[in-house]
Amino acid sequence: MSAERVGWRDRSAYLYGEYLFGVDHRVCIRCGLGWVEQPYTLEPFRRCALAAAALGALRAEHPGLTWHTLGGQFQRSEAFWIAAGRGVTGGYQQRDLCPHLICYAPLVAP
């Protein structure tokens, strides 16, 4: 579960117990949409394709979805999203959550 977003999940990578990478994600199978937010890679491991691998794994786990971001961090990382979105349906373009996910409110917090 994401530590920052209720109802979102976190995809993380660790090496020998050290956090290397993380990205929050959310999918709506009904609408065929997926969102990723706030990817973060520890400084010494940036530009090692961890983000590309993690985003690729998410797409492989949820085939056929169109992928987006909410865009909260888009301006300061526009070059990353352009590169990451090449060849990806949806291209990680900014898009609001669908109504199915906006209405989602879990009964128990993670």
MODELLER restraints for C-alpha pairs under 7 A, 6 or more apart:
rsr = mdl.restraints
at = mdl.atoms
rsr.add(forms.Gaussian(group=physical.xy_distance, feature=features.Distance(at['CA:1:A'], at['CA:8:A']), mean=6.13, stdev=0.5))
rsr.add(forms.Gaussian(group=physical.xy_distance, feature=features.Distance(at['CA:1:A'], at['CA:9:A']), mean=4.26, stdev=0.5))
rsr.add(forms.Gaussian(group=physical.xy_distance, feature=features.Distance(at['CA:1:A'], at['CA:10:A']), mean=5.52, stdev=0.5))
rsr.add(forms.Gaussian(group=physical.xy_distance, feature=features.Distance(at['CA:1:A'], at['CA:110:A']), mean=6.63, stdev=0.5))
rsr.add(forms.Gaussian(group=physical.xy_distance, feature=features.Distance(at['CA:2:A'], at['CA:8:A']), mean=5.37, stdev=0.5))
rsr.add(forms.Gaussian(group=physical.xy_distance, feature=features.Distance(at['CA:2:A'], at['CA:9:A']), mean=4.69, stdev=0.5))
rsr.add(forms.Gaussian(group=physical.xy_distance, feature=features.Distance(at['CA:2:A'], at['CA:10:A']), mean=4.76, stdev=0.5))
rsr.add(forms.Gaussian(group=physical.xy_distance, feature=features.Distance(at['CA:2:A'], at['CA:24:A']), mean=6.19, stdev=0.5))
rsr.add(forms.Gaussian(group=physical.xy_distance, feature=features.Distance(at['CA:7:A'], at['CA:106:A']), mean=6.90, stdev=0.5))
rsr.add(forms.Gaussian(group=physical.xy_distance, feature=features.Distance(at['CA:8:A'], at['CA:24:A']), mean=6.31, stdev=0.5))
rsr.add(forms.Gaussian(group=physical.xy_distance, feature=features.Distance(at['CA:8:A'], at['CA:25:A']), mean=5.72, stdev=0.5))
rsr.add(forms.Gaussian(group=physical.xy_distance, feature=features.Distance(at['CA:8:A'], at['CA:26:A']), mean=5.25, stdev=0.5))
rsr.add(forms.Gaussian(group=physical.xy_distance, feature=features.Distance(at['CA:9:A'], at['CA:24:A']), mean=5.52, stdev=0.5))
rsr.add(forms.Gaussian(group=physical.xy_distance, feature=features.Distance(at['CA:9:A'], at['CA:25:A']), mean=5.39, stdev=0.5))
rsr.add(forms.Gaussian(group=physical.xy_distance, feature=features.Distance(at['CA:9:A'], at['CA:26:A']), mean=6.45, stdev=0.5))
rsr.add(forms.Gaussian(group=physical.xy_distance, feature=features.Distance(at['CA:10:A'], at['CA:22:A']), mean=6.54, stdev=0.5))
rsr.add(forms.Gaussian(group=physical.xy_distance, feature=features.Distance(at['CA:10:A'], at['CA:23:A']), mean=5.64, stdev=0.5))
rsr.add(forms.Gaussian(group=physical.xy_distance, feature=features.Distance(at['CA:10:A'], at['CA:24:A']), mean=4.40, stdev=0.5))
rsr.add(forms.Gaussian(group=physical.xy_distance, feature=features.Distance(at['CA:10:A'], at['CA:25:A']), mean=6.24, stdev=0.5))
rsr.add(forms.Gaussian(group=physical.xy_distance, feature=features.Distance(at['CA:11:A'], at['CA:22:A']), mean=5.41, stdev=0.5))
rsr.add(forms.Gaussian(group=physical.xy_distance, feature=features.Distance(at['CA:11:A'], at['CA:23:A']), mean=5.33, stdev=0.5))
rsr.add(forms.Gaussian(group=physical.xy_distance, feature=features.Distance(at['CA:11:A'], at['CA:24:A']), mean=6.28, stdev=0.5))
rsr.add(forms.Gaussian(group=physical.xy_distance, feature=features.Distance(at['CA:12:A'], at['CA:21:A']), mean=5.34, stdev=0.5))
rsr.add(forms.Gaussian(group=physical.xy_distance, feature=features.Distance(at['CA:12:A'], at['CA:22:A']), mean=4.13, stdev=0.5))
rsr.add(forms.Gaussian(group=physical.xy_distance, feature=features.Distance(at['CA:12:A'], at['CA:23:A']), mean=6.59, stdev=0.5))
rsr.add(forms.Gaussian(group=physical.xy_distance, feature=features.Distance(at['CA:13:A'], at['CA:19:A']), mean=6.25, stdev=0.5))
rsr.add(forms.Gaussian(group=physical.xy_distance, feature=features.Distance(at['CA:13:A'], at['CA:20:A']), mean=5.48, stdev=0.5))
rsr.add(forms.Gaussian(group=physical.xy_distance, feature=features.Distance(at['CA:13:A'], at['CA:21:A']), mean=5.05, stdev=0.5))
rsr.add(forms.Gaussian(group=physical.xy_distance, feature=features.Distance(at['CA:13:A'], at['CA:22:A']), mean=6.46, stdev=0.5))
rsr.add(forms.Gaussian(group=physical.xy_distance, feature=features.Distance(at['CA:14:A'], at['CA:20:A']), mean=5.30, stdev=0.5))
rsr.add(forms.Gaussian(group=physical.xy_distance, feature=features.Distance(at['CA:20:A'], at['CA:41:A']), mean=5.68, stdev=0.5))
rsr.add(forms.Gaussian(group=physical.xy_distance, feature=features.Distance(at['CA:20:A'], at['CA:42:A']), mean=5.13, stdev=0.5))
rsr.add(forms.Gaussian(group=physical.xy_distance, feature=features.Distance(at['CA:20:A'], at['CA:45:A']), mean=6.84, stdev=0.5))
rsr.add(forms.Gaussian(group=physical.xy_distance, feature=features.Distance(at['CA:21:A'], at['CA:40:A']), mean=5.54, stdev=0.5))
rsr.add(forms.Gaussian(group=physical.xy_distance, feature=features.Distance(at['CA:21:A'], at['CA:41:A']), mean=4.32, stdev=0.5))
rsr.add(forms.Gaussian(group=physical.xy_distance, feature=features.Distance(at['CA:21:A'], at['CA:42:A']), mean=6.27, stdev=0.5))
rsr.add(forms.Gaussian(group=physical.xy_distance, feature=features.Distance(at['CA:21:A'], at['CA:50:A']), mean=6.86, stdev=0.5))
rsr.add(forms.Gaussian(group=physical.xy_distance, feature=features.Distance(at['CA:22:A'], at['CA:39:A']), mean=5.67, stdev=0.5))
rsr.add(forms.Gaussian(group=physical.xy_distance, feature=features.Distance(at['CA:22:A'], at['CA:40:A']), mean=5.39, stdev=0.5))
rsr.add(forms.Gaussian(group=physical.xy_distance, feature=features.Distance(at['CA:22:A'], at['CA:41:A']), mean=6.68, stdev=0.5))
rsr.add(forms.Gaussian(group=physical.xy_distance, feature=features.Distance(at['CA:23:A'], at['CA:36:A']), mean=6.66, stdev=0.5))
rsr.add(forms.Gaussian(group=physical.xy_distance, feature=features.Distance(at['CA:23:A'], at['CA:37:A']), mean=6.10, stdev=0.5))
rsr.add(forms.Gaussian(group=physical.xy_distance, feature=features.Distance(at['CA:23:A'], at['CA:38:A']), mean=5.74, stdev=0.5))
rsr.add(forms.Gaussian(group=physical.xy_distance, feature=features.Distance(at['CA:23:A'], at['CA:39:A']), mean=4.20, stdev=0.5))
rsr.add(forms.Gaussian(group=physical.xy_distance, feature=features.Distance(at['CA:23:A'], at['CA:40:A']), mean=6.42, stdev=0.5))
rsr.add(forms.Gaussian(group=physical.xy_distance, feature=features.Distance(at['CA:24:A'], at['CA:36:A']), mean=5.58, stdev=0.5))
rsr.add(forms.Gaussian(group=physical.xy_distance, feature=features.Distance(at['CA:24:A'], at['CA:37:A']), mean=5.15, stdev=0.5))
rsr.add(forms.Gaussian(group=physical.xy_distance, feature=features.Distance(at['CA:24:A'], at['CA:38:A']), mean=6.46, stdev=0.5))
rsr.add(forms.Gaussian(group=physical.xy_distance, feature=features.Distance(at['CA:25:A'], at['CA:35:A']), mean=5.48, stdev=0.5))
rsr.add(forms.Gaussian(group=physical.xy_distance, feature=features.Distance(at['CA:25:A'], at['CA:36:A']), mean=4.32, stdev=0.5))
rsr.add(forms.Gaussian(group=physical.xy_distance, feature=features.Distance(at['CA:25:A'], at['CA:37:A']), mean=6.24, stdev=0.5))
rsr.add(forms.Gaussian(group=physical.xy_distance, feature=features.Distance(at['CA:26:A'], at['CA:34:A']), mean=5.71, stdev=0.5))
rsr.add(forms.Gaussian(group=physical.xy_distance, feature=features.Distance(at['CA:26:A'], at['CA:35:A']), mean=5.23, stdev=0.5))
rsr.add(forms.Gaussian(group=physical.xy_distance, feature=features.Distance(at['CA:26:A'], at['CA:36:A']), mean=6.59, stdev=0.5))
rsr.add(forms.Gaussian(group=physical.xy_distance, feature=features.Distance(at['CA:27:A'], at['CA:33:A']), mean=5.81, stdev=0.5))
rsr.add(forms.Gaussian(group=physical.xy_distance, feature=features.Distance(at['CA:27:A'], at['CA:34:A']), mean=4.18, stdev=0.5))
rsr.add(forms.Gaussian(group=physical.xy_distance, feature=features.Distance(at['CA:27:A'], at['CA:35:A']), mean=6.28, stdev=0.5))
rsr.add(forms.Gaussian(group=physical.xy_distance, feature=features.Distance(at['CA:28:A'], at['CA:34:A']), mean=6.27, stdev=0.5))
rsr.add(forms.Gaussian(group=physical.xy_distance, feature=features.Distance(at['CA:32:A'], at['CA:65:A']), mean=4.75, stdev=0.5))
rsr.add(forms.Gaussian(group=physical.xy_distance, feature=features.Distance(at['CA:32:A'], at['CA:66:A']), mean=6.26, stdev=0.5))
rsr.add(forms.Gaussian(group=physical.xy_distance, feature=features.Distance(at['CA:33:A'], at['CA:65:A']), mean=5.05, stdev=0.5))
rsr.add(forms.Gaussian(group=physical.xy_distance, feature=features.Distance(at['CA:33:A'], at['CA:66:A']), mean=4.85, stdev=0.5))
rsr.add(forms.Gaussian(group=physical.xy_distance, feature=features.Distance(at['CA:33:A'], at['CA:67:A']), mean=5.98, stdev=0.5))
rsr.add(forms.Gaussian(group=physical.xy_distance, feature=features.Distance(at['CA:34:A'], at['CA:65:A']), mean=6.09, stdev=0.5))
rsr.add(forms.Gaussian(group=physical.xy_distance, feature=features.Distance(at['CA:34:A'], at['CA:66:A']), mean=5.99, stdev=0.5))
rsr.add(forms.Gaussian(group=physical.xy_distance, feature=features.Distance(at['CA:34:A'], at['CA:67:A']), mean=4.66, stdev=0.5))
rsr.add(forms.Gaussian(group=physical.xy_distance, feature=features.Distance(at['CA:34:A'], at['CA:68:A']), mean=6.06, stdev=0.5))
rsr.add(forms.Gaussian(group=physical.xy_distance, feature=features.Distance(at['CA:35:A'], at['CA:67:A']), mean=5.58, stdev=0.5))
rsr.add(forms.Gaussian(group=physical.xy_distance, feature=features.Distance(at['CA:35:A'], at['CA:68:A']), mean=4.62, stdev=0.5))
rsr.add(forms.Gaussian(group=physical.xy_distance, feature=features.Distance(at['CA:35:A'], at['CA:69:A']), mean=4.99, stdev=0.5))
rsr.add(forms.Gaussian(group=physical.xy_distance, feature=features.Distance(at['CA:36:A'], at['CA:68:A']), mean=6.42, stdev=0.5))
rsr.add(forms.Gaussian(group=physical.xy_distance, feature=features.Distance(at['CA:36:A'], at['CA:69:A']), mean=5.17, stdev=0.5))
rsr.add(forms.Gaussian(group=physical.xy_distance, feature=features.Distance(at['CA:37:A'], at['CA:69:A']), mean=5.76, stdev=0.5))
rsr.add(forms.Gaussian(group=physical.xy_distance, feature=features.Distance(at['CA:37:A'], at['CA:70:A']), mean=6.73, stdev=0.5))
rsr.add(forms.Gaussian(group=physical.xy_distance, feature=features.Distance(at['CA:38:A'], at['CA:73:A']), mean=6.70, stdev=0.5))
rsr.add(forms.Gaussian(group=physical.xy_distance, feature=features.Distance(at['CA:52:A'], at['CA:84:A']), mean=6.62, stdev=0.5))
rsr.add(forms.Gaussian(group=physical.xy_distance, feature=features.Distance(at['CA:66:A'], at['CA:89:A']), mean=4.96, stdev=0.5))
rsr.add(forms.Gaussian(group=physical.xy_distance, feature=features.Distance(at['CA:66:A'], at['CA:90:A']), mean=4.77, stdev=0.5))
rsr.add(forms.Gaussian(group=physical.xy_distance, feature=features.Distance(at['CA:67:A'], at['CA:89:A']), mean=6.16, stdev=0.5))
rsr.add(forms.Gaussian(group=physical.xy_distance, feature=features.Distance(at['CA:67:A'], at['CA:90:A']), mean=4.84, stdev=0.5))
rsr.add(forms.Gaussian(group=physical.xy_distance, feature=features.Distance(at['CA:67:A'], at['CA:91:A']), mean=6.33, stdev=0.5))
rsr.add(forms.Gaussian(group=physical.xy_distance, feature=features.Distance(at['CA:67:A'], at['CA:92:A']), mean=5.21, stdev=0.5))
rsr.add(forms.Gaussian(group=physical.xy_distance, feature=features.Distance(at['CA:68:A'], at['CA:90:A']), mean=5.94, stdev=0.5))
rsr.add(forms.Gaussian(group=physical.xy_distance, feature=features.Distance(at['CA:68:A'], at['CA:91:A']), mean=6.62, stdev=0.5))
rsr.add(forms.Gaussian(group=physical.xy_distance, feature=features.Distance(at['CA:68:A'], at['CA:92:A']), mean=3.77, stdev=0.5))
rsr.add(forms.Gaussian(group=physical.xy_distance, feature=features.Distance(at['CA:68:A'], at['CA:93:A']), mean=5.01, stdev=0.5))
rsr.add(forms.Gaussian(group=physical.xy_distance, feature=features.Distance(at['CA:68:A'], at['CA:94:A']), mean=5.74, stdev=0.5))
rsr.add(forms.Gaussian(group=physical.xy_distance, feature=features.Distance(at['CA:68:A'], at['CA:95:A']), mean=6.03, stdev=0.5))
rsr.add(forms.Gaussian(group=physical.xy_distance, feature=features.Distance(at['CA:69:A'], at['CA:92:A']), mean=5.37, stdev=0.5))
rsr.add(forms.Gaussian(group=physical.xy_distance, feature=features.Distance(at['CA:69:A'], at['CA:93:A']), mean=6.00, stdev=0.5))
rsr.add(forms.Gaussian(group=physical.xy_distance, feature=features.Distance(at['CA:69:A'], at['CA:94:A']), mean=4.93, stdev=0.5))
rsr.add(forms.Gaussian(group=physical.xy_distance, feature=features.Distance(at['CA:69:A'], at['CA:95:A']), mean=6.14, stdev=0.5))
rsr.add(forms.Gaussian(group=physical.xy_distance, feature=features.Distance(at['CA:70:A'], at['CA:94:A']), mean=5.20, stdev=0.5))
rsr.add(forms.Gaussian(group=physical.xy_distance, feature=features.Distance(at['CA:70:A'], at['CA:95:A']), mean=5.42, stdev=0.5))
rsr.add(forms.Gaussian(group=physical.xy_distance, feature=features.Distance(at['CA:70:A'], at['CA:96:A']), mean=5.68, stdev=0.5))
rsr.add(forms.Gaussian(group=physical.xy_distance, feature=features.Distance(at['CA:71:A'], at['CA:94:A']), mean=5.00, stdev=0.5))
rsr.add(forms.Gaussian(group=physical.xy_distance, feature=features.Distance(at['CA:81:A'], at['CA:92:A']), mean=6.44, stdev=0.5))
rsr.add(forms.Gaussian(group=physical.xy_distance, feature=features.Distance(at['CA:85:A'], at['CA:91:A']), mean=3.95, stdev=0.5))
rsr.add(forms.Gaussian(group=physical.xy_distance, feature=features.Distance(at['CA:85:A'], at['CA:92:A']), mean=5.37, stdev=0.5))
